[in-house]
Amino acid sequence: MANKILVVDDEHDCLRVLTIKLQHEGYDVICAANGQQGIDLANQVKPDVIILDIMMPDMDGFEVKAKLNKDPYTALIPVIFLSADISIESKLGGFSLRANDYITKPFNTEELLARICAILTQKHYYENLSLIDGLTGLYNHTFFKQQLLHFFNLAKRYLKPFSLIIADINDLKRINDTYGHLAGDCVLKEFSSIVSHCVRKSDMMFRYGGDEFAILLPETNISQSEAVAKKIIENISTGIVCVPNSGTEVRFSISIGAAEFDDTYRNESEIFDRADKKLYKDKANSRE
């Protein structure tokens, strides 16, 4: 998937030149002609980098970056300031707002491309270190909390529906105690693999606890998310985990719950609690 670059600049010629150059390098380019449009698009498209002009009418680049910093998600998006102002005061002002770089106009295109590449390389490296669960390769608890809040804010602001599925592996402790922790790890990895084949590329999977998982499904209502949950259960029921070098075969089951965004929810924890209650109802039913 191509990295997404959001370019915010009120100069049409600058937008056109940057778009052509960046697209030629394989980037997915989104353009905004003013600061407010840039903020809205940053929330909607989740760019990997923002190239932000400073000198714009109504809302300058410094104001845009200050507003982006107030949102936990957009505050983390790398920003490169562009400006014709070469003064040290302007540069210090940009860096004080946690900008990643500052390039003066007129700029050298090759230099800009090199700086974008360096920022993306560093961004992806630290994302992999801090946001990925080492065992399953799924996103971790920290990133789940960030993304759940982000999905919730988008739904509240732009009426973008989404659903949440949470699942947990039944009796994982018993599996660990009976067959060893290698068996438990194999179960966790097998579950992750099965789920990855049951969801869309646009869905996001997380391991947010020892035996607990979550899936965020954009543009999905409750009936659609329950259909995904049913598909996961059906695939789990026919699966057997073979533990390497032991000949041991382990069957496992899951409990699962789904909920969709409701505009009456006051915060993101309410959709999680809704899905969690359904999960525990499913767990109770499986024990009857």
C-alpha positions in Angstrom: 0.0 0.0 0.0 1.4 3.4 -1.0 2.2 5.9 1.7 -0.2 8.8 1.9 1.1 12.3 1.8 -1.2 15.2 2.6 0.0 18.5 1.1 -1.6 21.7 2.6 -0.8 24.8 0.6 -2.9 27.7 -0.7 -0.6 28.1 -3.8 -2.1 26.2 -6.7 1.2 25.9 -8.6 3.0 24.5 -5.6 0.2 21.9 -5.0 0.4 20.9 -8.7 4.2 20.5 -8.7 4.3 18.6 -5.5 1.5 16.3 -6.5 3.2 15.4 -9.8 6.6 14.8 -8.1 5.2 12.8 -5.2 2.9 10.6 -7.4 5.8 9.9 -9.7 7.6 8.5 -6.6 4.7 6.2 -5.9 3.0 8.2 -3.1 -0.7 8.6 -2.7 -1.2 12.4 -2.6 -4.1 14.3 -1.1 -4.3 18.0 -1.4 -5.8 20.7 0.8 -6.0 24.4 -0.3 -6.4 25.9 3.2 -5.7 25.1 6.9 -9.2 23.9 7.9 -9.4 21.6 4.9 -6.0 20.2 5.9 -7.2 19.5 9.4 -10.4 17.8 8.2 -8.4 15.6 5.7 -5.8 14.7 8.3 -8.6 13.2 10.4 -10.3 11.5 7.5 -7.5 10.0 5.5 -4.9 9.3 8.2 -1.8 10.4 6.1 1.6 9.1 6.8 3.2 12.6 6.4 1.8 16.1 6.1 3.6 18.8 4.1 2.3 22.0 5.5 2.8 25.5 4.2 3.2 28.2 6.9 2.0 31.3 5.1 -1.7 30.8 4.4 -4.6 33.2 4.8 -7.3 32.6 7.5 -5.2 29.9 9.3 -1.5 29.7 8.9 0.6 26.5 9.2 1.5 27.2 12.8 -2.2 27.3 13.8 -2.9 24.2 11.8 -0.1 22.3 13.6 -1.2 23.6 17.0 -4.8 22.2 16.3 -3.4 18.9 15.0 -1.4 18.6 18.3 -4.6 18.7 20.3 -5.9 15.4 18.9 -4.1 12.3 20.2 -4.0 10.7 16.7 -3.2 13.7 14.4 -0.5 14.9 16.9 1.5 11.8 15.9 1.5 12.5 12.1 4.9 13.7 11.0 4.8 17.3 9.6 7.3 19.0 7.3 6.8 22.8 7.2 7.3 24.6 3.9 7.9 28.4 4.0 9.5 31.3 2.2 10.5 32.6 5.6 14.1 31.7 6.2 14.4 33.5 9.6 15.6 31.5 12.6 12.5 32.7 14.5 10.2 31.0 12.1 12.2 27.7 12.1 12.3 27.7 15.9 8.5 28.3 16.0 7.9 25.3 13.8 10.1 23.0 15.8 8.6 24.2 19.1 5.3 22.8 17.7 7.0 19.4 17.3 7.4 19.6 13.5 9.7 17.0 12.1 11.4 19.2 9.5 11.4 22.7 8.0 12.2 23.4 4.3 12.4 26.9 2.8 10.9 27.9 -0.6 12.1 27.6 -3.3 13.0 24.1 -2.4 15.0 21.4 -4.1 12.6 18.5 -5.0 15.2 15.8 -4.6 16.0 17.1 -1.1 12.4 17.1 -0.1 11.9 13.6 -1.4 14.9 12.4 0.6 13.6 14.0 3.8 10.2 12.4 3.3 11.8 9.0 2.8 13.9 9.5 6.0 10.9 10.5 8.0 8.8 7.5 6.8 11.7 5.1 7.4 12.0 6.3 11.0 8.2 6.3 11.5 7.7 2.8 10.3 10.7 1.5 12.4 9.3 3.0 15.6 5.8 1.9 14.8 6.9 -1.6 14.4 8.8 -1.4 17.7 6.0 0.1 19.8 2.7 -0.9 18.1 3.2 -4.6 17.1 2.6 -7.6 19.4 5.8 -9.7 19.0 4.1 -13.1 19.1 1.1 -12.7 16.8 2.3 -9.8 14.6 -1.0 -8.0 15.3 -1.3 -4.5 16.6 -1.0 -4.2 20.4 -3.0 -2.8 23.3 -1.5 0.7 23.0 -2.4 1.1 19.4 -5.9 -0.4 19.9 -6.7 2.4 22.5 -5.4 5.0 20.0 -7.4 3.7 17.1 -10.6 3.1 19.0 -10.6 6.7 20.1 -9.7 7.8 16.5 -12.6 5.7 15.0 -15.0 7.0 17.7 -14.0 10.7 17.0 -14.5 10.2 13.2 -17.9 8.6 13.8 -19.0 11.5 16.1 -17.7 14.2 13.8 -18.3 12.9 10.3 -21.0 10.2 10.9 -18.6 7.4 9.7 -20.1 4.2 11.1 -17.9 1.4 12.5 -18.2 -1.8 14.5 -16.0 -3.5 17.1 -15.6 -7.2 17.6 -13.8 -8.5 20.7 -12.9 -12.1 21.3 -11.1 -14.2 23.8 -9.7 -17.7 23.7 -11.5 -19.9 26.2 -9.4 -21.7 28.8 -6.0 -20.6 27.5 -4.6 -21.0 31.0 -5.7 -24.7 31.0 -4.1 -25.2 27.6 -0.8 -23.7 29.0 -1.0 -25.8 32.1 -1.9 -29.0 30.3 0.2 -28.9 27.2 2.8 -26.2 28.0 3.2 -22.5 27.0 4.5 -23.5 23.5 1.0 -24.9 22.8 -0.6 -21.8 24.1 1.6 -19.7 21.9 0.6 -21.9 18.9 -3.0 -21.4 19.7 -2.6 -17.6 19.8 -0.8 -17.5 16.5 -3.3 -19.9 14.9 -6.2 -17.8 16.1 -4.6 -14.7 14.7 -4.0 -16.4 11.3 -7.6 -17.6 11.1 -9.1 -14.2 11.9 -6.8 -12.5 9.3 -8.5 -14.6 6.6 -12.0 -13.7 7.8 -11.7 -9.9 7.7 -11.1 -7.3 5.0 -7.9 -5.5 4.3 -9.5 -2.3 5.7 -10.3 -3.9 9.1 -7.7 -3.6 11.9 -6.8 -6.5 14.2 -5.3 -6.2 17.7 -4.1 -8.3 20.5 -4.9 -6.1 23.5 -4.4 -8.7 26.3 -3.0 -12.1 26.9 -5.8 -14.1 25.4 -8.0 -11.1 24.3 -8.3 -9.7 20.8 -10.2 -6.9 19.1 -11.1 -6.0 15.5 -12.2 -2.5 14.3 -14.4 -2.7 11.2 -14.9 0.7 9.4 -18.2 1.3 7.5 -19.7 -1.8 9.1 -23.1 -2.2 10.9 -24.0 -4.7 13.6 -25.5 -7.3 11.2 -22.3 -7.2 9.1 -20.0 -7.4 12.1 -22.0 -10.3 13.5 -21.7 -12.1 10.2 -17.9 -11.7 10.5 -18.0 -13.0 14.1 -20.0 -16.0 12.9 -17.4 -16.7 10.1 -14.6 -16.6 12.7 -16.4 -19.0 15.0 -17.1 -21.4 12.1 -13.4 -21.4 11.1 -12.2 -21.9 14.6 -14.5 -24.9 15.2 -12.8 -26.9 12.5 -9.3 -26.0 13.4 -6.7 -28.1 15.2 -3.3 -26.7 16.3 -0.3 -29.0 16.0 2.4 -28.2 18.5 5.9 -28.5 16.8 8.2 -31.3 17.8 5.7 -32.9 20.2 3.0 -34.5 18.2 0.4 -32.8 20.4 -2.8 -31.6 18.8 -4.9 -29.0 20.5 -8.4 -27.9 19.9 -9.6 -24.5 21.2 -12.7 -22.4 21.3 -13.4 -18.7 21.6 -16.0 -16.3 23.0 -16.9 -13.3 20.9 -19.0 -10.2 21.0 -19.8 -7.4 18.5 -21.2 -3.9 18.8 -21.7 -1.0 16.5 -21.2 2.7 17.0 -24.2 4.5 18.4 -24.4 8.3 18.3 -25.7 8.4 21.9 -22.4 7.0 23.2 -20.5 9.7 25.1 -17.1 8.1 24.7 -15.3 5.2 23.1 -15.4 3.0 26.2 -19.2 2.6 25.8 -18.9 0.7 22.5 -16.2 -1.5 24.1 -18.4 -2.2 27.1 -21.3 -3.1 24.8 -19.2 -5.6 22.9 -17.6 -6.9 26.1 -21.0 -7.7 27.6 -22.0 -9.7 24.5 -18.7 -11.6 24.8 -19.4 -12.6 28.4 -22.9 -13.6 27.5 -21.5 -15.8 24.8 -18.9 -17.2 27.2 -21.7 -18.0 29.7 -23.8 -19.7 27.1 -20.9 -21.9 26.0 -20.6 -23.2 29.6 -24.2 -24.3 29.8 
